Amino acid sequence: MYLVPCILNQGALPRLIEIKPAHVVPAIEAVLSENRAAVSRLLEANAEYTWDNLAQPLEALAGRLALQLEFAIFDFRLHLEYDPVRGARIHELLEDVRRGVAVIHPPSFNRFPHGFALIFAGGYSAGYYSYKCAEVLSSDAFSLFEEKGVFDSGTGMRFLCFILEQGGSRDSLELFVEFRGWEPRVDVLLRHGGLAA
């Protein structure tokens, strides 16, 4: 499961080793554009800002989506731009990433990368991006339960047969398509996150 094809629905999933930073750029730009548009709508909708009409909606927008983008871009750039002569430039690089994606900036003394064990603890970096794709899959799969009813036994049986019983015996995209009837779509995740109607 990988971020780019799930987010952009561009067809067959590449092998993990084939994913390059350039493959992710369109997905990141699309998400950033949607977030910027949502912030613009918030700003245009109110003459006087309050906690309820600005702070809470911004917090919802900033949530996991922006944070996951920050982590992903930071990780890609950290690996892509590493120069042994200049060193890693970890804090400088993270600040540059945050200028581009963060809605709420942490204080300057924050040293998040020092505890980013998911990336630095050994061998996990590339697997981190499967999180966002897994969210796309779970949201899209759950939308069938929303359509048919959460307790619909037929939908539950389809999920059991096409997803749970198959486990890792077949390609996950193939199983998803059999269950849902189409390749994963990001629109349901955006709706569940309050970023789309």
FIKOLZA-1660 file (N, C-alpha, C; in steps of 0.1 Angstrom, whole numbers, plus 5000, padded with zeros to 4 digits):
% residues 197
   i   px   py   pz ch aa at
   1 5008 4988 5000  A  M  N
   1 5000 5000 5000  A  M CA
   1 5009 5012 5000  A  M  C
   2 5007 5021 4991  A  Y  N
   2 5015 5033 4989  A  Y CA
   2 5007 5045 4987  A  Y  C
   3 5013 5056 4991  A  L  N
   3 5006 5069 4992  A  L CA
   3 5002 5074 4978  A  L  C
   4 5010 5075 4968  A  V  N
   4 5008 5082 4956  A  V CA
   4 4996 5076 4948  A  V  C
   5 4996 5063 4944  A  P  N
   5 4985 5058 4936  A  P CA
   5 4972 5059 4944  A  P  C
   6 4972 5057 4957  A  C  N
   6 4960 5058 4964  A  C CA
   6 4954 5072 4964  A  C  C
   7 4963 5082 4966  A  I  N
   7 4959 5096 4967  A  I CA
   7 4954 5101 4953  A  I  C
   8 4961 5097 4943  A  L  N
   8 4958 5103 4930  A  L CA
   8 4951 5093 4921  A  L  C
   9 4949 5080 4925  A  N  N
   9 4942 5070 4918  A  N CA
   9 4948 5069 4903  A  N  C
  10 4961 5067 4903  A  Q  N
  10 4968 5067 4890  A  Q CA
  10 4970 5053 4885  A  Q  C
  11 4964 5043 4890  A  G  N
  11 4965 5030 4885  A  G CA
  11 4973 5020 4894  A  G  C
  12 4981 5011 4888  A  A  N
  12 4987 5001 4895  A  A CA
  12 4997 5006 4905  A  A  C
  13 4998 4999 4916  A  L  N
  13 5007 5003 4927  A  L CA
  13 5021 4999 4924  A  L  C
  14 5030 5008 4926  A  P  N
  14 5044 5004 4923  A  P CA
  14 5050 4997 4935  A  P  C
  15 5061 4989 4933  A  R  N
  15 5068 4983 4944  A  R CA
  15 5074 4994 4953  A  R  C
  16 5075 4992 4966  A  L  N
  16 5081 5002 4975  A  L CA
  16 5094 5007 4970  A  L  C
  17 5103 4999 4965  A  I  N
  17 5116 5003 4961  A  I CA
  17 5116 5012 4949  A  I  C
  18 5104 5012 4942  A  E  N
  18 5103 5020 4929  A  E CA
  18 5098 5034 4932  A  E  C
  19 5093 5037 4944  A  I  N
  19 5087 5050 4948  A  I CA
  19 5098 5060 4949  A  I  C
  20 5097 5071 4942  A  K  N
  20 5107 5082 4943  A  K CA
  20 5100 5095 4948  A  K  C
  21 5108 5104 4953  A  P  N
  21 5101 5117 4958  A  P CA
  21 5093 5123 4947  A  P  C
  22 5097 5123 4935  A  A  N
  22 5089 5130 4924  A  A CA
  22 5075 5123 4923  A  A  C
  23 5074 5111 4926  A  H  N
  23 5060 5105 4925  A  H CA
  23 5051 5110 4935  A  H  C
  24 5055 5116 4946  A  V  N
  24 5047 5120 4957  A  V CA
  24 5043 5135 4955  A  V  C
  25 5051 5142 4948  A  V  N
  25 5048 5157 4946  A  V CA
  25 5034 5160 4942  A  V  C
  26 5028 5154 4932  A  P  N
  26 5015 5158 4928  A  P CA
  26 5005 5155 4939  A  P  C
  27 5006 5145 4946  A  A  N
  27 4997 5142 4957  A  A CA
  27 4998 5153 4968  A  A  C
  28 5010 5156 4972  A  I  N
  28 5013 5166 4982  A  I CA
  28 5007 5180 4977  A  I  C
  29 5010 5183 4965  A  E  N
  29 5005 5196 4960  A  E CA
  29 4990 5196 4960  A  E  C
  30 4983 5185 4956  A  A  N
  30 4969 5185 4956  A  A CA
  30 4963 5187 4970  A  A  C
  31 4969 5180 4980  A  V  N
  31 4964 5182 4994  A  V CA
  31 4967 5196 4999  A  V  C
  32 4978 5201 4996  A  L  N
  32 4981 5215 5000  A  L CA
  32 4972 5225 4994  A  L  C
  33 4969 5223 4981  A  S  N
  33 4960 5232 4975  A  S CA
  33 4946 5232 4981  A  S  C
  34 4941 5220 4984  A  E  N
  34 4928 5218 4990  A  E CA
  34 4928 5225 5004  A  E  C
  35 4939 5223 5012  A  N  N
  35 4939 5229 5025  A  N CA
  35 4940 5245 5024  A  N  C
  36 4948 5250 5014  A  R  N
  36 4948 5264 5013  A  R CA
  36 4935 5270 5009  A  R  C
  37 4928 5263 5000  A  A  N
  37 4914 5267 4996  A  A CA
  37 4905 5267 5008  A  A  C
  38 4906 5257 5016  A  A  N
  38 4897 5257 5028  A  A CA
  38 4900 5268 5038  A  A  C
  39 4913 5271 5040  A  V  N
  39 4916 5283 5048  A  V CA
  39 4911 5296 5042  A  V  C
  40 4913 5297 5029  A  S  N
  40 4908 5309 5023  A  S CA
  40 4893 5311 5024  A  S  C
  41 4885 5300 5023  A  R  N
  41 4871 5301 5025  A  R CA
  41 4868 5305 5039  A  R  C
  42 4875 5300 5049  A  L  N
  42 4873 5304 5063  A  L CA
  42 4875 5319 5065  A  L  C
  43 4886 5324 5059  A  L  N
  43 4890 5338 5061  A  L CA
  43 4880 5347 5054  A  L  C
  44 4875 5343 5042  A  E  N
  44 4865 5351 5035  A  E CA
  44 4851 5351 5041  A  E  C
  45 4848 5340 5049  A  A  N
  45 4834 5339 5054  A  A CA
  45 4831 5347 5066  A  A  C
  46 4841 5352 5073  A  N  N
  46 4839 5360 5085  A  N CA
  46 4846 5373 5086  A  N  C
  47 4839 5383 5090  A  A  N
  47 4845 5396 5092  A  A CA
  47 4852 5397 5105  A  A  C
  48 4846 5391 5115  A  E  N
  48 4852 5390 5129  A  E CA
  48 4854 5376 5132  A  E  C
  49 4867 5373 5136  A  Y  N
  49 4871 5359 5139  A  Y CA
  49 4869 5356 5154  A  Y  C
  50 4864 5344 5156  A  T  N
  50 4862 5339 5169  A  T CA
  50 4868 5325 5170  A  T  C
  51 4868 5319 5182  A  W  N
  51 4873 5306 5183  A  W CA
  51 4865 5296 5175  A  W  C
  52 4852 5298 5175  A  D  N
  52 4843 5288 5168  A  D CA
  52 4844 5290 5153  A  D  C
  53 4845 5302 5148  A  N  N
  53 4845 5303 5133  A  N CA
  53 4859 5303 5127  A  N  C
  54 4870 5303 5135  A  L  N
  54 4883 5303 5129  A  L CA
  54 4892 5293 5135  A  L  C
  55 4894 5294 5148  A  A  N
  55 4904 5285 5155  A  A CA
  55 4900 5270 5154  A  A  C
  56 4887 5267 5157  A  Q  N
  56 4884 5253 5157  A  Q CA
  56 4884 5247 5143  A  Q  C
  57 4879 5254 5133  A  P  N
  57 4880 5249 5119  A  P CA
  57 4895 5248 5114  A  P  C
  58 4903 5257 5118  A  L  N
  58 4917 5256 5115  A  L CA
  58 4924 5244 5121  A  L  C
  59 4920 5242 5134  A  E  N
  59 4926 5230 5141  A  E CA
  59 4922 5217 5134  A  E  C
  60 4909 5217 5130  A  A  N
  60 4905 5205 5123  A  A CA
  60 4912 5203 5110  A  A  C
  61 4915 5214 5102  A  L  N
  61 4922 5213 5090  A  L CA
  61 4937 5209 5092  A  L  C
  62 4942 5215 5103  A  A  N
  62 4956 5212 5106  A  A CA
  62 4959 5198 5110  A  A  C
  63 4950 5192 5117  A  G  N
  63 4950 5179 5122  A  G CA
  63 4961 5169 5116  A  G  C
  64 4957 5157 5115  A  R  N
  64 4966 5147 5111  A  R CA
  64 4971 5149 5096  A  R  C
  65 4962 5154 5088  A  L  N
  65 4966 5155 5074  A  L CA
  65 4979 5164 5072  A  L  C
  66 4978 5176 5078  A  A  N
  66 4990 5184 5077  A  A CA
  66 5002 5179 5084  A  A  C
  67 5000 5173 5095  A  L  N
  67 5011 5167 5102  A  L CA
  67 5017 5155 5095  A  L  C
  68 5009 5147 5089  A  Q  N
  68 5014 5136 5081  A  Q CA
  68 5022 5141 5069  A  Q  C
  69 5017 5152 5062  A  L  N
  69 5025 5158 5051  A  L CA
  69 5038 5163 5056  A  L  C
  70 5038 5170 5068  A  E  N
  70 5050 5175 5073  A  E CA
  70 5060 5164 5075  A  E  C
  71 5056 5153 5081  A  F  N
  71 5065 5141 5084  A  F CA
  71 5070 5136 5071  A  F  C
  72 5061 5134 5061  A  A  N
  72 5065 5128 5048  A  A CA
  72 5075 5136 5041  A  A  C
  73 5072 5149 5039  A  I  N
  73 5081 5158 5032  A  I CA
  73 5094 5159 5039  A  I  C
  74 5094 5160 5052  A  F  N
  74 5106 5161 5060  A  F CA
  74 5115 5149 5058  A  F  C
  75 5109 5137 5058  A  D  N
  75 5116 5125 5056  A  D CA
  75 5122 5124 5042  A  D  C
  76 5114 5126 5032  A  F  N
  76 5119 5126 5019  A  F CA
  76 5130 5135 5017  A  F  C
  77 5129 5148 5021  A  R  N
  77 5139 5158 5019  A  R CA
  77 5152 5154 5027  A  R  C
  78 5150 5149 5039  A  L  N
  78 5161 5145 5047  A  L CA
  78 5170 5135 5040  A  L  C
  79 5164 5125 5033  A  H  N
  79 5171 5115 5026  A  H CA
  79 5176 5120 5013  A  H  C
  80 5167 5127 5006  A  L  N
  80 5171 5132 4992  A  L CA
  80 5182 5143 4992  A  L  C
  81 5181 5152 5002  A  E  N
  81 5190 5163 5001  A  E CA
  81 5203 5162 5010  A  E  C
  82 5205 5150 5016  A  Y  N
  82 5216 5148 5025  A  Y CA
  82 5229 5151 5018  A  Y  C
  83 5237 5159 5023  A  D  N
  83 5251 5162 5018  A  D CA
  83 5261 5159 5029  A  D  C
  84 5270 5149 5027  A  P  N
  84 5279 5146 5038  A  P CA
  84 5288 5158 5041  A  P  C
  85 5291 5167 5031  A  V  N
  85 5299 5178 5034  A  V CA
  85 5292 5188 5043  A  V  C
  86 5279 5191 5040  A  R  N
  86 5272 5201 5048  A  R CA
  86 5265 5195 5061  A  R  C
  87 5264 5182 5061  A  G  N
  87 5257 5175 5072  A  G CA
  87 5242 5175 5069  A  G  C
  88 5235 5170 5079  A  A  N
  88 5220 5167 5077  A  A CA
  88 5212 5180 5077  A  A  C
  89 5216 5190 5084  A  R  N
  89 5208 5203 5085  A  R CA
  89 5194 5200 5090  A  R  C
  90 5192 5191 5100  A  I  N
  90 5179 5186 5104  A  I CA
  90 5169 5197 5107  A  I  C
  91 5173 5206 5117  A  H  N
  91 5164 5216 5122  A  H CA
  91 5161 5226 5111  A  H  C
  92 5171 5230 5103  A  E  N
  92 5169 5239 5092  A  E CA
  92 5160 5234 5082  A  E  C
  93 5162 5221 5078  A  L  N
  93 5153 5215 5069  A  L CA
  93 5139 5214 5073  A  L  C
  94 5137 5210 5086  A  L  N
  94 5123 5209 5091  A  L CA
  94 5116 5222 5092  A  L  C
  95 5124 5233 5095  A  E  N
  95 5118 5246 5095  A  E CA
  95 5113 5250 5081  A  E  C
  96 5121 5247 5071  A  D  N
  96 5118 5250 5057  A  D CA
  96 5105 5242 5053  A  D  C
  97 5104 5229 5057  A  V  N
  97 5092 5221 5054  A  V CA
  97 5080 5228 5061  A  V  C
  98 5082 5231 5074  A  R  N
  98 5070 5237 5081  A  R CA
  98 5065 5250 5075  A  R  C
  99 5075 5258 5070  A  R  N
  99 5070 5271 5063  A  R CA
  99 5061 5268 5051  A  R  C
 100 5062 5256 5045  A  G  N
 100 5054 5253 5034  A  G CA
 100 5041 5246 5037  A  G  C
 101 5040 5238 5049  A  V  N
 101 5028 5230 5051  A  V CA
 101 5022 5232 5065  A  V  C
 102 5029 5237 5075  A  A  N
 102 5023 5237 5088  A  A CA
 102 5013 5249 5089  A  A  C
 103 5002 5246 5095  A  V  N
 103 4992 5256 5098  A  V CA
 103 4995 5262 5112  A  V  C
 104 4999 5254 5121  A  I  N
 104 5004 5259 5134  A  I CA
 104 5018 5256 5136  A  I  C
 105 5027 5266 5139  A  H  N
 105 5041 5263 5140  A  H CA
 105 5044 5261 5155  A  H  C
 106 5052 5250 5158  A  P  N
 106 5056 5248 5171  A  P CA
 106 5067 5258 5175  A  P  C
 107 5069 5259 5188  A  P  N
 107 5079 5269 5193  A  P CA
 107 5093 5265 5188  A  P  C
 108 5102 5274 5187  A  S  N
 108 5115 5272 5182  A  S CA
 108 5123 5262 5190  A  S  C
 109 5120 5260 5202  A  F  N
 109 5128 5251 5211  A  F CA
 109 5123 5236 5208  A  F  C
 110 5112 5234 5201  A  N  N
 110 5107 5221 5198  A  N CA
 110 5118 5213 5190  A  N  C
 111 5121 5201 5194  A  R  N
 111 5131 5193 5188  A  R CA
 111 5125 5179 5184  A  R  C
 112 5113 5180 5177  A  F  N
 112 5106 5168 5173  A  F CA
 112 5115 5158 5166  A  F  C
 113 5123 5162 5156  A  P  N
 113 5131 5152 5149  A  P CA
 113 5140 5143 5158  A  P  C
 114 5144 5148 5169  A  H  N
 114 5152 5140 5178  A  H CA
 114 5145 5128 5184  A  H  C
 115 5132 5129 5184  A  G  N
 115 5124 5118 5189  A  G CA
 115 5116 5111 5178  A  G  C
 116 5119 5114 5165  A  F  N
 116 5112 5108 5154  A  F CA
 116 5117 5094 5152  A  F  C
 117 5115 5085 5162  A  A  N
 117 5121 5072 5162  A  A CA
 117 5116 5063 5150  A  A  C
 118 5104 5066 5145  A  L  N
 118 5099 5059 5134  A  L CA
 118 5108 5059 5122  A  L  C
 119 5115 5070 5120  A  I  N
 119 5124 5072 5109  A  I CA
 119 5138 5068 5112  A  I  C
 120 5143 5071 5124  A  F  N
 120 5157 5070 5127  A  F CA
 120 5160 5057 5135  A  F  C
 121 5150 5049 5139  A  A  N
 121 5153 5037 5147  A  A CA
 121 5158 5025 5138  A  A  C
 122 5157 5027 5125  A  G  N
 122 5163 5017 5117  A  G CA
 122 5153 5010 5108  A  G  C
 123 5154 5013 5095  A  G  N
 123 5147 5005 5085  A  G CA
 123 5132 5008 5083  A  G  C
 124 5126 5017 5089  A  Y  N
 124 5112 5019 5089  A  Y CA
 124 5108 5030 5079  A  Y  C
 125 5117 5039 5075  A  S  N
 125 5113 5051 5068  A  S CA
 125 5103 5049 5057  A  S  C
 126 5105 5041 5047  A  A  N
 126 5096 5040 5036  A  A CA
 126 5083 5034 5040  A  A  C
 127 5082 5026 5050  A  G  N
 127 5069 5020 5054  A  G CA
 127 5060 5030 5061  A  G  C
 128 5066 5041 5065  A  Y  N
 128 5058 5052 5071  A  Y CA
 128 5047 5057 5062  A  Y  C
 129 5049 5057 5049  A  Y  N
 129 5039 5063 5040  A  Y CA
 129 5027 5054 5038  A  Y  C
 130 5028 5042 5042  A  S  N
 130 5016 5033 5041  A  S CA
 130 5005 5038 5050  A  S  C
 131 5008 5046 5060  A  Y  N
 131 4997 5050 5069  A  Y CA
 131 4987 5058 5061  A  Y  C
 132 4991 5068 5054  A  K  N
 132 4981 5076 5047  A  K CA
 132 4973 5068 5037  A  K  C
 133 4979 5059 5030  A  C  N
 133 4973 5050 5021  A  C CA
 133 4963 5041 5028  A  C  C
 134 4967 5036 5040  A  A  N
 134 4958 5027 5048  A  A CA
 134 4945 5035 5052  A  A  C
 135 4947 5048 5055  A  E  N
 135 4936 5056 5058  A  E CA
 135 4926 5058 5046  A  E  C
 136 4932 5059 5034  A  V  N
 136 4924 5060 5022  A  V CA
 136 4916 5048 5020  A  V  C
 137 4923 5036 5022  A  L  N
 137 4916 5023 5020  A  L CA
 137 4905 5021 5030  A  L  C
 138 4908 5024 5043  A  S  N
 138 4898 5022 5054  A  S CA
 138 4886 5031 5052  A  S  C
 139 4889 5044 5049  A  S  N
 139 4877 5053 5047  A  S CA
 139 4869 5049 5035  A  S  C
 140 4875 5045 5024  A  D  N
 140 4867 5041 5012  A  D CA
 140 4860 5028 5015  A  D  C
 141 4866 5019 5022  A  A  N
 141 4859 5006 5025  A  A CA
 141 4847 5009 5035  A  A  C
 142 4850 5017 5045  A  F  N
 142 4839 5020 5054  A  F CA
 142 4827 5027 5048  A  F  C
 143 4830 5035 5037  A  S  N
 143 4819 5042 5030  A  S CA
 143 4809 5032 5025  A  S  C
 144 4812 5020 5022  A  L  N
 144 4802 5010 5018  A  L CA
 144 4793 5006 5030  A  L  C
 145 4799 5006 5042  A  F  N
 145 4791 5003 5053  A  F CA
 145 4782 5016 5056  A  F  C
 146 4787 5027 5053  A  E  N
 146 4778 5039 5055  A  E CA
 146 4766 5039 5045  A  E  C
 147 4769 5034 5033  A  E  N
 147 4759 5034 5023  A  E CA
 147 4748 5023 5026  A  E  C
 148 4753 5011 5030  A  K  N
 148 4744 5000 5032  A  K CA
 148 4739 4999 5046  A  K  C
 149 4745 5006 5056  A  G  N
 149 4742 5004 5070  A  G CA
 149 4753 4997 5077  A  G  C
 150 4757 5003 5088  A  V  N
 150 4768 4998 5096  A  V CA
 150 4767 4983 5099  A  V  C
 151 4754 4979 5102  A  F  N
 151 4752 4965 5106  A  F CA
 151 4746 4956 5095  A  F  C
 152 4748 4960 5083  A  D  N
 152 4743 4953 5071  A  D CA
 152 4751 4940 5070  A  D  C
 153 4745 4928 5072  A  S  N
 153 4752 4915 5072  A  S CA
 153 4758 4912 5058  A  S  C
 154 4752 4916 5048  A  G  N
 154 4758 4913 5034  A  G CA
 154 4771 4920 5032  A  G  C
 155 4771 4933 5037  A  T  N
 155 4784 4941 5035  A  T CA
 155 4794 4935 5045  A  T  C
 156 4790 4931 5057  A  G  N
 156 4799 4925 5066  A  G CA
 156 4805 4912 5061  A  G  C
 157 4797 4904 5054  A  M  N
 157 4802 4891 5048  A  M CA
 157 4811 4894 5037  A  M  C
 158 4808 4904 5029  A  R  N
 158 4817 4908 5018  A  R CA
 158 4831 4911 5023  A  R  C
 159 4831 4920 5034  A  F  N
 159 4843 4924 5040  A  F CA
 159 4851 4912 5046  A  F  C
 160 4844 4902 5052  A  L  N
 160 4850 4890 5057  A  L CA
 160 4856 4882 5046  A  L  C
 161 4848 4880 5035  A  C  N
 161 4853 4871 5024  A  C CA
 161 4864 4878 5016  A  C  C
 162 4862 4890 5012  A  F  N
 162 4872 4897 5003  A  F CA
 162 4884 4903 5010  A  F  C
 163 4883 4906 5023  A  I  N
 163 4894 4913 5030  A  I CA
 163 4900 4904 5041  A  I  C
 164 4892 4901 5051  A  L  N
 164 4898 4895 5063  A  L CA
 164 4902 4880 5060  A  L  C
 165 4894 4872 5053  A  E  N
 165 4898 4858 5051  A  E CA
 165 4910 4857 5042  A  E  C
 166 4911 4867 5033  A  Q  N
 166 4922 4866 5023  A  Q CA
 166 4936 4869 5029  A  Q  C
 167 4936 4878 5039  A  G  N
 167 4948 4882 5046  A  G CA
 167 4958 4887 5035  A  G  C
 168 4970 4882 5037  A  G  N
 168 4981 4886 5028  A  G CA
 168 4983 4876 5016  A  G  C
 169 4973 4868 5014  A  S  N
 169 4975 4858 5004  A  S CA
 169 4974 4863 4989  A  S  C
 170 4968 4875 4988  A  R  N
 170 4967 4881 4975  A  R CA
 170 4970 4896 4976  A  R  C
 171 4972 4902 4965  A  D  N
 171 4975 4917 4964  A  D CA
 171 4964 4925 4971  A  D  C
 172 4968 4934 4979  A  S  N
 172 4958 4942 4987  A  S CA
 172 4949 4950 4978  A  S  C
 173 4955 4956 4967  A  L  N
 173 4947 4964 4958  A  L CA
 173 4936 4955 4951  A  L  C
 174 4940 4944 4947  A  E  N
 174 4931 4935 4940  A  E CA
 174 4919 4931 4950  A  E  C
 175 4922 4928 4962  A  L  N
 175 4912 4925 4972  A  L CA
 175 4903 4937 4974  A  L  C
 176 4908 4949 4975  A  F  N
 176 4900 4961 4977  A  F CA
 176 4891 4963 4966  A  F  C
 177 4896 4961 4954  A  V  N
 177 4887 4963 4942  A  V CA
 177 4876 4953 4942  A  V  C
 178 4879 4941 4945  A  E  N
 178 4868 4931 4946  A  E CA
 178 4858 4935 4957  A  E  C
 179 4862 4940 4968  A  F  N
 179 4853 4944 4979  A  F CA
 179 4845 4956 4975  A  F  C
 180 4852 4967 4971  A  R  N
 180 4845 4980 4969  A  R CA
 180 4840 4982 4955  A  R  C
 181 4846 4975 4945  A  G  N
 181 4841 4977 4931  A  G CA
 181 4849 4987 4923  A  G  C
 182 4859 4993 4929  A  W  N
 182 4867 5003 4923  A  W CA
 182 4880 5004 4930  A  W  C
 183 4890 5011 4924  A  E  N
 183 4903 5014 4931  A  E CA
 183 4901 5024 4941  A  E  C
 184 4909 5025 4951  A  P  N
 184 4907 5034 4963  A  P CA
 184 4906 5049 4958  A  P  C
 185 4898 5056 4965  A  R  N
 185 4895 5070 4962  A  R CA
 185 4898 5078 4974  A  R  C
 186 4904 5090 4972  A  V  N
 186 4907 5098 4984  A  V CA
 186 4895 5107 4989  A  V  C
 187 4885 5108 4981  A  D  N
 187 4874 5118 4984  A  D CA
 187 4867 5114 4998  A  D  C
 188 4866 5101 5001  A  V  N
 188 4859 5097 5013  A  V CA
 188 4868 5101 5025  A  V  C
 189 4881 5099 5024  A  L  N
 189 4890 5103 5035  A  L CA
 189 4889 5118 5037  A  L  C
 190 4889 5126 5027  A  L  N
 190 4888 5140 5028  A  L CA
 190 4874 5144 5035  A  L  C
 191 4864 5137 5031  A  R  N
 191 4851 5139 5037  A  R CA
 191 4851 5136 5052  A  R  C
 192 4856 5124 5055  A  H  N
 192 4857 5120 5069  A  H CA
 192 4866 5129 5077  A  H  C
 193 4876 5136 5071  A  G  N
 193 4884 5145 5078  A  G CA
 193 4879 5159 5078  A  G  C
 194 4867 5161 5072  A  G  N
 194 4860 5174 5072  A  G CA
 194 4866 5184 5062  A  G  C
 195 4873 5178 5052  A  L  N
 195 4880 5187 5042  A  L CA
 195 4872 5187 5029  A  L  C
 196 4861 5179 5028  A  A  N
 196 4853 5179 5016  A  A CA
 196 4839 5176 5020  A  A  C
 197 4829 5179 5012  A  A  N
 197 4815 5177 5015  A  A CA
 197 4811 5163 5011  A  A  C
% end
